[in-house]
Amino acid sequence: MNARTVLRTALFSAFFFLTTLMSCAPDDVVDLGENDRRYAAFYADYLVMSGVSSTVDSSGSVPGADRVDSLLVVHGLTLYEFNERSDTYSKNPRLWRAVLLETKSRLKEI
């Protein structure tokens, strides 16, 4: 699998862990930086583009690399920055939880 396929699969899979993560984590408040908010905005748009919904029976499609690239551009992220943020979140669950909460908030606005 190439890097973009791995990226898309990771994004899609992470959405399904959102609810579990939020229900298990403590209510600590983490302030998000501008890069974190851009990542959350990208992720929310990615999920909408994928057709992900809150219904159990929904099965979203994975957007193509060109659509993901255009979303990265819209949100001012390079693939390198995206991967760097993803690495940071994998090492800091509290920050990742805050990003997921921001993503959830953005999804409610859409």
The first five atom37 places (N, CA, C, CB, O) and aatype in JSON, in Angstrom:
{
  "aatype": [12, 2, 0, 1, 16, 19, 10, 1, 16, 0, 10, 13, 15, 0, 13, 13, 13, 10, 16, 16, 10, 12, 15, 4, 0, 14, 3, 3, 19, 19, 3, 10, 7, 6, 2, 3, 1, 1, 18, 0, 0, 13, 18, 0, 3, 18, 10, 19, 12, 15, 7, 19, 15, 15, 16, 19, 3, 15, 15, 7, 15, 19, 14, 7, 0, 3, 1, 19, 3, 15, 10, 10, 19, 19, 8, 7, 10, 16, 10, 18, 6, 13, 2, 6, 1, 15, 3, 16, 18, 15, 11, 2, 14, 1, 10, 17, 1, 0, 19, 10, 10, 6, 16, 11, 15, 1, 10, 11, 6, 9],
  "atom_mask": [
    [1, 1, 1, 1, 1],
    [1, 1, 1, 1, 1],
    [1, 1, 1, 1, 1],
    [1, 1, 1, 1, 1],
    [1, 1, 1, 1, 1],
    [1, 1, 1, 1, 1],
    [1, 1, 1, 1, 1],
    [1, 1, 1, 1, 1],
    [1, 1, 1, 1, 1],
    [1, 1, 1, 1, 1],
    [1, 1, 1, 1, 1],
    [1, 1, 1, 1, 1],
    [1, 1, 1, 1, 1],
    [1, 1, 1, 1, 1],
    [1, 1, 1, 1, 1],
    [1, 1, 1, 1, 1],
    [1, 1, 1, 1, 1],
    [1, 1, 1, 1, 1],
    [1, 1, 1, 1, 1],
    [1, 1, 1, 1, 1],
    [1, 1, 1, 1, 1],
    [1, 1, 1, 1, 1],
    [1, 1, 1, 1, 1],
    [1, 1, 1, 1, 1],
    [1, 1, 1, 1, 1],
    [1, 1, 1, 1, 1],
    [1, 1, 1, 1, 1],
    [1, 1, 1, 1, 1],
    [1, 1, 1, 1, 1],
    [1, 1, 1, 1, 1],
    [1, 1, 1, 1, 1],
    [1, 1, 1, 1, 1],
    [1, 1, 1, 0, 1],
    [1, 1, 1, 1, 1],
    [1, 1, 1, 1, 1],
    [1, 1, 1, 1, 1],
    [1, 1, 1, 1, 1],
    [1, 1, 1, 1, 1],
    [1, 1, 1, 1, 1],
    [1, 1, 1, 1, 1],
    [1, 1, 1, 1, 1],
    [1, 1, 1, 1, 1],
    [1, 1, 1, 1, 1],
    [1, 1, 1, 1, 1],
    [1, 1, 1, 1, 1],
    [1, 1, 1, 1, 1],
    [1, 1, 1, 1, 1],
    [1, 1, 1, 1, 1],
    [1, 1, 1, 1, 1],
    [1, 1, 1, 1, 1],
    [1, 1, 1, 0, 1],
    [1, 1, 1, 1, 1],
    [1, 1, 1, 1, 1],
    [1, 1, 1, 1, 1],
    [1, 1, 1, 1, 1],
    [1, 1, 1, 1, 1],
    [1, 1, 1, 1, 1],
    [1, 1, 1, 1, 1],
    [1, 1, 1, 1, 1],
    [1, 1, 1, 0, 1],
    [1, 1, 1, 1, 1],
    [1, 1, 1, 1, 1],
    [1, 1, 1, 1, 1],
    [1, 1, 1, 0, 1],
    [1, 1, 1, 1, 1],
    [1, 1, 1, 1, 1],
    [1, 1, 1, 1, 1],
    [1, 1, 1, 1, 1],
    [1, 1, 1, 1, 1],
    [1, 1, 1, 1, 1],
    [1, 1, 1, 1, 1],
    [1, 1, 1, 1, 1],
    [1, 1, 1, 1, 1],
    [1, 1, 1, 1, 1],
    [1, 1, 1, 1, 1],
    [1, 1, 1, 0, 1],
    [1, 1, 1, 1, 1],
    [1, 1, 1, 1, 1],
    [1, 1, 1, 1, 1],
    [1, 1, 1, 1, 1],
    [1, 1, 1, 1, 1],
    [1, 1, 1, 1, 1],
    [1, 1, 1, 1, 1],
    [1, 1, 1, 1, 1],
    [1, 1, 1, 1, 1],
    [1, 1, 1, 1, 1],
    [1, 1, 1, 1, 1],
    [1, 1, 1, 1, 1],
    [1, 1, 1, 1, 1],
    [1, 1, 1, 1, 1],
    [1, 1, 1, 1, 1],
    [1, 1, 1, 1, 1],
    [1, 1, 1, 1, 1],
    [1, 1, 1, 1, 1],
    [1, 1, 1, 1, 1],
    [1, 1, 1, 1, 1],
    [1, 1, 1, 1, 1],
    [1, 1, 1, 1, 1],
    [1, 1, 1, 1, 1],
    [1, 1, 1, 1, 1],
    [1, 1, 1, 1, 1],
    [1, 1, 1, 1, 1],
    [1, 1, 1, 1, 1],
    [1, 1, 1, 1, 1],
    [1, 1, 1, 1, 1],
    [1, 1, 1, 1, 1],
    [1, 1, 1, 1, 1],
    [1, 1, 1, 1, 1],
    [1, 1, 1, 1, 1],
    [1, 1, 1, 1, 1]
  ],
  "atom_positions": [
    [[0.84, -1.18, 0.0], [0.0, 0.0, 0.0], [0.88, 1.23, 0.0], [-0.96, 0.0, 1.21], [1.93, 1.26, 0.65]],
    [[0.45, 2.27, -0.73], [1.24, 3.48, -0.74], [0.86, 4.36, 0.45], [1.04, 4.24, -2.06], [-0.08, 4.05, 1.18]],
    [[1.6, 5.46, 0.64], [1.41, 6.32, 1.81], [0.02, 6.93, 1.84], [2.47, 7.42, 1.82], [-0.57, 7.06, 2.91]],
    [[-0.51, 7.31, 0.7], [-1.83, 7.95, 0.67], [-2.94, 6.95, 1.04], [-2.1, 8.54, -0.72], [-3.91, 7.33, 1.69]],
    [[-2.8, 5.72, 0.63], [-3.78, 4.7, 0.98], [-3.76, 4.45, 2.48], [-3.52, 3.39, 0.22], [-4.81, 4.33, 3.12]],
    [[-2.57, 4.38, 3.04], [-2.43, 4.19, 4.49], [-3.05, 5.38, 5.22], [-0.94, 4.02, 4.89], [-3.76, 5.2, 6.21]],
    [[-2.78, 6.59, 4.73], [-3.33, 7.8, 5.33], [-4.86, 7.77, 5.31], [-2.82, 9.05, 4.6], [-5.49, 8.02, 6.33]],
    [[-5.44, 7.46, 4.18], [-6.89, 7.43, 4.06], [-7.49, 6.36, 4.96], [-7.3, 7.19, 2.6], [-8.5, 6.59, 5.62]],
    [[-6.87, 5.2, 5.0], [-7.38, 4.11, 5.84], [-7.29, 4.49, 7.31], [-6.6, 2.81, 5.58], [-8.21, 4.21, 8.08]],
    [[-6.2, 5.12, 7.71], [-6.03, 5.53, 9.1], [-7.07, 6.57, 9.5], [-4.63, 6.09, 9.34], [-7.64, 6.5, 10.59]],
    [[-7.32, 7.52, 8.63], [-8.33, 8.55, 8.91], [-9.71, 7.93, 9.06], [-8.35, 9.6, 7.81], [-10.44, 8.24, 10.0]],
    [[-10.05, 7.08, 8.14], [-11.36, 6.45, 8.15], [-11.54, 5.6, 9.41], [-11.55, 5.58, 6.89], [-12.59, 5.64, 10.04]],
    [[-10.52, 4.85, 9.78], [-10.6, 3.99, 10.96], [-10.67, 4.78, 12.25], [-9.4, 3.06, 10.99], [-11.39, 4.4, 13.17]],
    [[-9.94, 5.87, 12.32], [-9.91, 6.67, 13.54], [-11.28, 7.22, 13.89], [-8.93, 7.81, 13.39], [-11.6, 7.38, 15.07]],
    [[-12.08, 7.51, 12.89], [-13.42, 8.04, 13.15], [-14.23, 7.08, 14.02], [-14.15, 8.3, 11.83], [-14.96, 7.52, 14.91]],
    [[-14.12, 5.81, 13.77], [-14.91, 4.84, 14.49], [-14.46, 4.65, 15.94], [-14.86, 3.52, 13.78], [-15.21, 4.13, 16.77]],
    [[-13.25, 5.08, 16.23], [-12.77, 5.02, 17.6], [-13.07, 6.3, 18.36], [-11.29, 4.75, 17.62], [-12.82, 6.38, 19.57]],
    [[-13.59, 7.3, 17.68], [-13.88, 8.6, 18.28], [-14.8, 8.47, 19.49], [-14.51, 9.52, 17.25], [-14.48, 8.99, 20.56]],
    [[-15.9, 7.8, 19.34], [-16.88, 7.68, 20.42], [-16.29, 6.94, 21.61], [-18.13, 6.97, 19.93], [-16.47, 7.35, 22.76]],
    [[-15.6, 5.86, 21.35], [-15.0, 5.08, 22.44], [-13.96, 5.89, 23.18], [-14.37, 3.8, 21.9], [-13.94, 5.9, 24.41]],
    [[-13.12, 6.57, 22.45], [-12.07, 7.37, 23.06], [-12.66, 8.47, 23.92], [-11.16, 7.96, 21.98], [-12.18, 8.72, 25.02]],
    [[-13.67, 9.13, 23.42], [-14.26, 10.24, 24.16], [-14.98, 9.76, 25.41], [-15.22, 11.01, 23.29], [-15.02, 10.48, 26.41]],
    [[-15.54, 8.57, 25.39], [-16.27, 8.09, 26.56], [-15.33, 7.54, 27.63], [-17.26, 7.04, 26.15], [-15.73, 7.44, 28.79]],
    [[-14.11, 7.16, 27.26], [-13.19, 6.56, 28.21], [-12.2, 7.56, 28.8], [-12.44, 5.45, 27.56], [-11.65, 7.31, 29.88]],
    [[-11.97, 8.67, 28.13], [-10.94, 9.61, 28.55], [-11.49, 10.56, 29.61], [-10.41, 10.4, 27.36], [-12.68, 10.86, 29.63]],
    [[-10.6, 11.04, 30.5], [-11.03, 12.02, 31.49], [-11.37, 13.35, 30.82], [-9.94, 12.22, 32.56], [-11.06, 13.56, 29.65]],
    [[-12.02, 14.23, 31.57], [-12.47, 15.5, 31.01], [-11.41, 16.61, 31.12], [-13.72, 15.94, 31.72], [-11.77, 17.76, 31.35]],
    [[-10.15, 16.29, 30.95], [-9.1, 17.29, 30.97], [-9.24, 18.2, 29.76], [-7.71, 16.62, 30.99], [-9.58, 17.75, 28.66]],
    [[-8.98, 19.47, 29.97], [-9.08, 20.43, 28.88], [-7.68, 20.63, 28.29], [-9.68, 21.78, 29.38], [-6.72, 20.89, 29.01]],
    [[-7.59, 20.52, 26.98], [-6.34, 20.74, 26.28], [-6.57, 21.86, 25.28], [-5.84, 19.42, 25.56], [-7.51, 21.8, 24.48]],
    [[-5.73, 22.88, 25.32], [-5.85, 23.97, 24.36], [-5.22, 23.56, 23.05], [-5.19, 25.26, 24.91], [-4.07, 23.1, 23.0]],
    [[-5.98, 23.71, 21.98], [-5.48, 23.36, 20.66], [-4.78, 24.55, 20.02], [-6.62, 22.87, 19.76], [-5.21, 25.69, 20.17]],
    [[-3.71, 24.26, 19.32], [-3.02, 25.27, 18.55], [-3.65, 25.41, 17.18], [0.0, 0.0, 0.0], [-4.55, 24.64, 16.82]],
    [[-3.19, 26.38, 16.42], [-3.72, 26.62, 15.09], [-3.56, 25.38, 14.2], [-3.03, 27.82, 14.44], [-4.49, 25.04, 13.46]],
    [[-2.41, 24.71, 14.25], [-2.19, 23.51, 13.44], [-3.17, 22.4, 13.8], [-0.75, 23.0, 13.62], [-3.65, 21.66, 12.94]],
    [[-3.47, 22.28, 15.1], [-4.43, 21.27, 15.54], [-5.83, 21.57, 15.03], [-4.44, 21.17, 17.07], [-6.56, 20.67, 14.62]],
    [[-6.21, 22.84, 15.05], [-7.54, 23.22, 14.55], [-7.64, 23.02, 13.03], [-7.84, 24.68, 14.91], [-8.69, 22.62, 12.53]],
    [[-6.55, 23.29, 12.3], [-6.57, 23.04, 10.86], [-6.69, 21.55, 10.58], [-5.29, 23.61, 10.19], [-7.42, 21.15, 9.67]],
    [[-5.99, 20.73, 11.35], [-6.08, 19.28, 11.21], [-7.51, 18.82, 11.47], [-5.1, 18.58, 12.18], [-8.05, 18.01, 10.71]],
    [[-8.12, 19.33, 12.53], [-9.5, 18.94, 12.86], [-10.46, 19.36, 11.75], [-9.93, 19.58, 14.2], [-11.37, 18.61, 11.4]],
    [[-10.26, 20.55, 11.19], [-11.11, 21.01, 10.09], [-10.94, 20.11, 8.87], [-10.77, 22.47, 9.73], [-11.93, 19.76, 8.22]],
    [[-9.69, 19.75, 8.56], [-9.43, 18.82, 7.46], [-10.13, 17.5, 7.71], [-7.92, 18.61, 7.28], [-10.79, 16.96, 6.83]],
    [[-9.97, 16.98, 8.92], [-10.51, 15.67, 9.26], [-12.04, 15.68, 9.16], [-10.07, 15.26, 10.66], [-12.63, 14.72, 8.66]],
    [[-12.68, 16.74, 9.64], [-14.14, 16.84, 9.55], [-14.58, 16.84, 8.08], [-14.66, 18.11, 10.26], [-15.51, 16.12, 7.71]],
    [[-13.91, 17.63, 7.27], [-14.26, 17.67, 5.84], [-13.99, 16.33, 5.16], [-13.48, 18.77, 5.13], [-14.76, 15.9, 4.3]],
    [[-12.91, 15.67, 5.56], [-12.59, 14.35, 5.01], [-13.71, 13.35, 5.33], [-11.24, 13.85, 5.57], [-14.13, 12.58, 4.47]],
    [[-14.17, 13.39, 6.57], [-15.23, 12.46, 6.97], [-16.52, 12.73, 6.2], [-15.48, 12.55, 8.47], [-17.2, 11.79, 5.78]],
    [[-16.85, 14.0, 6.02], [-18.04, 14.34, 5.25], [-17.88, 13.88, 3.8], [-18.31, 15.87, 5.3], [-18.81, 13.32, 3.22]],
    [[-16.71, 14.1, 3.23], [-16.43, 13.69, 1.85], [-16.53, 12.17, 1.72], [-15.03, 14.19, 1.4], [-16.92, 11.65, 0.68]],
    [[-16.16, 11.46, 2.78], [-16.19, 10.0, 2.77], [-17.61, 9.45, 2.92], [-15.32, 9.46, 3.88], [-17.84, 8.26, 2.7]],
    [[-18.53, 10.31, 3.28], [-19.91, 9.86, 3.46], [-20.15, 9.19, 4.79], [0.0, 0.0, 0.0], [-21.13, 8.47, 4.95]],
    [[-19.28, 9.43, 5.74], [-19.44, 8.83, 7.05], [-20.58, 9.52, 7.76], [-18.13, 8.91, 7.88], [-20.67, 10.75, 7.75]],
    [[-21.44, 8.74, 8.38], [-22.54, 9.31, 9.15], [-22.6, 8.62, 10.5], [-23.89, 9.18, 8.4], [-21.81, 7.71, 10.79]],
    [[-23.53, 9.05, 11.31], [-23.64, 8.48, 12.64], [-24.44, 7.18, 12.67], [-24.29, 9.47, 13.57], [-24.54, 6.54, 13.72]],
    [[-25.0, 6.77, 11.54], [-25.77, 5.53, 11.54], [-24.84, 4.33, 11.47], [-26.76, 5.51, 10.36], [-23.79, 4.37, 10.83]],
    [[-25.24, 3.28, 12.12], [-24.42, 2.08, 12.17], [-24.27, 1.45, 10.8], [-25.03, 1.07, 13.14], [-23.21, 0.9, 10.48]],
    [[-25.3, 1.51, 9.99], [-25.28, 0.86, 8.69], [-24.53, 1.63, 7.61], [-26.68, 0.63, 8.23], [-24.37, 1.13, 6.5]],
    [[-24.06, 2.84, 7.93], [-23.4, 3.63, 6.9], [-22.03, 3.05, 6.59], [-23.27, 5.09, 7.34], [-21.3, 2.62, 7.49]],
    [[-21.7, 3.04, 5.33], [-20.37, 2.61, 4.93], [-19.86, 3.63, 3.92], [-20.37, 1.16, 4.33], [-20.24, 3.61, 2.75]],
    [[-19.01, 4.51, 4.4], [-18.48, 5.56, 3.55], [-17.47, 5.02, 2.56], [0.0, 0.0, 0.0], [-16.9, 3.94, 2.75]],
    [[-17.26, 5.78, 1.51], [-16.25, 5.39, 0.54], [-14.99, 6.19, 0.82], [-16.74, 5.62, -0.91], [-15.05, 7.31, 1.31]],
    [[-13.87, 5.61, 0.51], [-12.59, 6.28, 0.73], [-12.31, 7.18, -0.47], [-11.44, 5.24, 0.94], [-12.22, 6.7, -1.6]],
    [[-12.17, 8.51, -0.22], [-11.91, 9.42, -1.33], [-10.57, 9.12, -2.0], [-11.94, 10.87, -0.85], [-9.64, 8.62, -1.36]],
    [[-10.48, 9.44, -3.28], [-9.25, 9.25, -4.02], [-8.15, 10.21, -3.57], [0.0, 0.0, 0.0], [-8.42, 11.2, -2.89]],
    [[-6.92, 9.9, -3.96], [-5.76, 10.69, -3.56], [-5.87, 12.14, -4.01], [-4.49, 10.07, -4.12], [-5.48, 13.04, -3.27]],
    [[-6.41, 12.38, -5.21], [-6.51, 13.75, -5.69], [-7.48, 14.57, -4.84], [-6.94, 13.77, -7.15], [-7.26, 15.76, -4.62]],
    [[-8.56, 13.94, -4.37], [-9.52, 14.65, -3.51], [-8.91, 14.93, -2.14], [-10.81, 13.83, -3.35], [-9.14, 15.99, -1.57]],
    [[-8.14, 13.98, -1.62], [-7.47, 14.19, -0.34], [-6.44, 15.3, -0.48], [-6.8, 12.88, 0.16], [-6.33, 16.16, 0.39]],
    [[-5.69, 15.28, -1.58], [-4.7, 16.34, -1.82], [-5.36, 17.71, -1.86], [-3.95, 16.09, -3.14], [-4.84, 18.67, -1.3]],
    [[-6.51, 17.8, -2.53], [-7.18, 19.1, -2.61], [-7.7, 19.55, -1.24], [-8.35, 19.03, -3.61], [-7.69, 20.74, -0.95]],
    [[-8.13, 18.61, -0.41], [-8.55, 18.96, 0.95], [-7.37, 19.46, 1.78], [-9.2, 17.75, 1.64], [-7.51, 20.4, 2.55]],
    [[-6.22, 18.82, 1.61], [-5.03, 19.28, 2.32], [-4.71, 20.72, 1.95], [-3.83, 18.36, 2.01], [-4.39, 21.54, 2.82]],
    [[-4.79, 21.02, 0.66], [-4.51, 22.38, 0.19], [-5.52, 23.37, 0.77], [-4.54, 22.43, -1.36], [-5.13, 24.43, 1.25]],
    [[-6.8, 23.03, 0.73], [-7.84, 23.91, 1.26], [-7.57, 24.26, 2.72], [-9.21, 23.25, 1.13], [-7.82, 25.39, 3.14]],
    [[-7.06, 23.3, 3.48], [-6.83, 23.53, 4.9], [-5.39, 23.93, 5.22], [-7.19, 22.28, 5.67], [-5.0, 23.99, 6.38]],
    [[-4.61, 24.19, 4.19], [-3.26, 24.69, 4.4], [-2.31, 23.68, 5.02], [0.0, 0.0, 0.0], [-1.43, 24.06, 5.8]],
    [[-2.49, 22.42, 4.7], [-1.64, 21.36, 5.23], [-0.88, 20.68, 4.09], [-2.47, 20.33, 6.02], [-1.43, 20.45, 3.02]],
    [[0.37, 20.37, 4.33], [1.1, 19.52, 3.41], [0.99, 18.09, 3.93], [2.6, 19.96, 3.27], [0.63, 17.87, 5.08]],
    [[1.3, 17.13, 3.09], [1.27, 15.74, 3.54], [2.28, 15.53, 4.67], [1.57, 14.78, 2.36], [2.03, 14.78, 5.61]],
    [[3.42, 16.21, 4.57], [4.43, 16.12, 5.63], [3.86, 16.64, 6.95], [5.71, 16.91, 5.23], [4.0, 16.0, 7.99]],
    [[3.22, 17.82, 6.91], [2.64, 18.39, 8.13], [1.54, 17.48, 8.69], [2.07, 19.79, 7.85], [1.43, 17.3, 9.9]],
    [[0.74, 16.93, 7.8], [-0.32, 16.02, 8.23], [0.28, 14.82, 8.96], [-1.15, 15.56, 7.02], [-0.18, 14.46, 10.04]],
    [[1.29, 14.22, 8.37], [1.92, 13.05, 8.99], [2.61, 13.42, 10.3], [2.93, 12.42, 8.03], [2.59, 12.64, 11.25]],
    [[3.2, 14.59, 10.34], [3.86, 15.06, 11.56], [2.83, 15.23, 12.69], [4.6, 16.38, 11.31], [3.07, 14.82, 13.82]],
    [[1.68, 15.83, 12.36], [0.6, 15.99, 13.34], [0.1, 14.62, 13.8], [-0.56, 16.83, 12.75], [-0.12, 14.4, 14.99]],
    [[-0.08, 13.71, 12.86], [-0.56, 12.36, 13.2], [0.4, 11.67, 14.16], [-0.73, 11.52, 11.92], [-0.03, 11.01, 15.1]],
    [[1.7, 11.81, 13.91], [2.7, 11.22, 14.82], [2.6, 11.84, 16.21], [4.13, 11.43, 14.26], [2.68, 11.14, 17.22]],
    [[2.41, 13.15, 16.25], [2.27, 13.84, 17.54], [1.07, 13.32, 18.3], [2.15, 15.36, 17.33], [1.14, 13.08, 19.5]],
    [[-0.05, 13.16, 17.6], [-1.27, 12.69, 18.25], [-1.13, 11.25, 18.74], [-2.46, 12.79, 17.29], [-1.69, 10.89, 19.78]],
    [[-0.39, 10.42, 18.01], [-0.22, 9.04, 18.44], [0.59, 8.95, 19.74], [0.46, 8.22, 17.33], [0.51, 7.96, 20.47]],
    [[1.38, 9.98, 20.02], [2.2, 10.01, 21.23], [1.53, 10.77, 22.37], [3.55, 10.62, 20.93], [2.01, 10.74, 23.5]],
    [[0.43, 11.47, 22.07], [-0.22, 12.29, 23.07], [-1.75, 12.09, 23.0], [0.15, 13.79, 22.87], [-2.44, 12.86, 22.33]],
    [[-2.26, 11.07, 23.66], [-3.69, 10.76, 23.58], [-4.6, 11.9, 24.05], [-3.98, 9.54, 24.41], [-5.7, 12.06, 23.51]],
    [[-4.17, 12.69, 25.03], [-5.0, 13.81, 25.48], [-5.17, 14.84, 24.38], [-4.38, 14.46, 26.73], [-6.26, 15.38, 24.19]],
    [[-4.1, 15.12, 23.66], [-4.18, 16.07, 22.55], [-5.04, 15.49, 21.42], [-2.77, 16.41, 22.03], [-5.85, 16.21, 20.84]],
    [[-4.88, 14.21, 21.12], [-5.67, 13.56, 20.07], [-7.16, 13.63, 20.44], [-5.23, 12.09, 19.88], [-8.0, 13.88, 19.58]],
    [[-7.48, 13.4, 21.7], [-8.86, 13.48, 22.16], [-9.41, 14.89, 21.92], [-8.97, 13.1, 23.65], [-10.54, 15.05, 21.45]],
    [[-8.61, 15.89, 22.23], [-9.05, 17.28, 22.02], [-9.28, 17.56, 20.54], [-8.01, 18.27, 22.58], [-10.24, 18.26, 20.18]],
    [[-8.43, 17.03, 19.67], [-8.61, 17.2, 18.23], [-9.88, 16.5, 17.78], [-7.38, 16.65, 17.46], [-10.62, 17.04, 16.95]],
    [[-10.15, 15.31, 18.29], [-11.37, 14.59, 17.93], [-12.62, 15.33, 18.41], [-11.35, 13.18, 18.52], [-13.63, 15.35, 17.71]],
    [[-12.55, 15.93, 19.59], [-13.68, 16.72, 20.07], [-13.9, 17.94, 19.18], [-13.44, 17.16, 21.53], [-15.05, 18.3, 18.91]],
    [[-12.82, 18.57, 18.74], [-12.94, 19.69, 17.81], [-13.53, 19.23, 16.48], [-11.55, 20.35, 17.58], [-14.36, 19.92, 15.89]],
    [[-13.1, 18.07, 16.02], [-13.64, 17.49, 14.79], [-15.14, 17.25, 14.94], [-12.91, 16.18, 14.42], [-15.92, 17.58, 14.05]],
    [[-15.53, 16.67, 16.05], [-16.94, 16.39, 16.31], [-17.74, 17.69, 16.33], [-17.11, 15.63, 17.66], [-18.84, 17.75, 15.79]],
    [[-17.2, 18.72, 16.95], [-17.87, 20.01, 16.98], [-18.04, 20.58, 15.59], [-17.09, 20.99, 17.84], [-19.1, 21.12, 15.27]],
    [[-17.03, 20.46, 14.74], [-17.12, 20.94, 13.37], [-18.14, 20.13, 12.56], [-15.74, 20.87, 12.71], [-18.83, 20.68, 11.71]],
    [[-18.23, 18.84, 12.82], [-19.2, 18.01, 12.12], [-20.63, 18.42, 12.48], [-18.98, 16.54, 12.45], [-21.52, 18.35, 11.64]],
    [[-20.84, 18.84, 13.7], [-22.17, 19.28, 14.11], [-22.56, 20.57, 13.41], [-22.21, 19.48, 15.63], [-23.75, 20.83, 13.2]],
    [[-21.57, 21.38, 13.04], [-21.84, 22.65, 12.36], [-22.18, 22.45, 10.88], [-20.63, 23.58, 12.49], [-22.78, 23.33, 10.26]],
    [[-21.79, 21.31, 10.33], [-21.98, 21.07, 8.89], [-23.4, 20.64, 8.61], [-21.0, 20.01, 8.37], [-23.75, 20.39, 7.46]]
  ]
}
